[in-house]
Amino acid sequence: MSFNGFSKKGIEFLKELEKNNTKEWFELHRYIWQKEIKDVSSSFVLEMGETLQILLPEINFEAKVGKSLFKIYRDVRFSKDKTPIKSKIGHIFWQGTTHKMQSSSFYIHYNKNSYFIASGIRSFKPELLKKYRHYIMIDSHAKELDEILNDIKSKGYDLPEFGFKRVPKNFDKDSKLSYLSKYKSMFAYKEFPIDDIFFSKKIIDRCFKIYQDLFQLQQFVYKITI
């Protein structure tokens, strides 16, 4: 199955899911999810992954649930959202041998209203947070990251909010670069309303352009993980 854009019927499915978020409803309509979301997402992962190899030949991707595709059922034990079915459809391409969610990655997800294209790591676990802070304590690394983030912002990309209100005690709070220590993640992104590009093959080109723009950040974050 070749990829020609995400499915309009898939978006309609997500709209209906919002009104009927139960396991019973989902299982009755699983065939729609399979054809209009999962199969389309699998095709996207294969084409986007092959395209990303131009930028990063060793990029990891696999068009399977648990790999580049995410499970549709939510583990409500660890979520504030107790609805059983996820209404956000995610895809991830990652670099390195660590767990994909703690690896520097290229990412896209969508819901019924919008889609979100990003690169980096969206949440540091404690061990990786410690490595990040240790890395940016080296002045040359902090300056490099500051320059990358300023360049990204100048191109119209957004950054995550700070994860901490205060500068950690082992950082100089008077340094102009101390703000970097307040992050609990490191990624940049751009969000779009669902549009004609989303439903066409041009979404591959849009993602690739964004991933190119964010490549320096992605590589900086990758160095923290190795």
Stockholm file with secondary structure:
# STOCKHOLM 1.0

chainA/1-226         MSFNGFSKKGIEFLKELEKNNTKEWFELHRYIWQKEIKDVSSSFVLEMGETLQILLPEINFEAKVGKSLFKIYRDVRFSKDKTPIKSKIGHIFWQGTTHKMQSSSFYIHYNKNSYFIASGIRSFKPELLKKYRHYIMIDSHAKELDEILNDIKSKGYDLPEFGFKRVPKNFDKDSKLSYLSKYKSMFAYKEFPIDDIFFSKKIIDRCFKIYQDLFQLQQFVYKITI
#=GR chainA/1-226 SS CCCCSCCHHHHHHHHHHHHCCSHHHHHHTHHHHIIIIIHHHHHHHHHHHHHHHHHCTTCBCCSSBTTTBCCSBCCGGGCSCCCSBCSCEEEEEECSSSCGGGSCEEEEEECSSEEEEEEEESCCCHHHHHHHHHHHTSHHHHHHHHHHHHHHHHTTCBCCCCSCSSCCTTSCTTSTTGGGGGCSCEEEEEEEESCTTTTSTHHHHHHHHHHHHTHHHHHHHHHHHC
#=GC SS_cons         CCCCSCCHHHHHHHHHHHHCCSHHHHHHTHHHHIIIIIHHHHHHHHHHHHHHHHHCTTCBCCSSBTTTBCCSBCCGGGCSCCCSBCSCEEEEEECSSSCGGGSCEEEEEECSSEEEEEEEESCCCHHHHHHHHHHHTSHHHHHHHHHHHHHHHHTTCBCCCCSCSSCCTTSCTTSTTGGGGGCSCEEEEEEEESCTTTTSTHHHHHHHHHHHHTHHHHHHHHHHHC
//
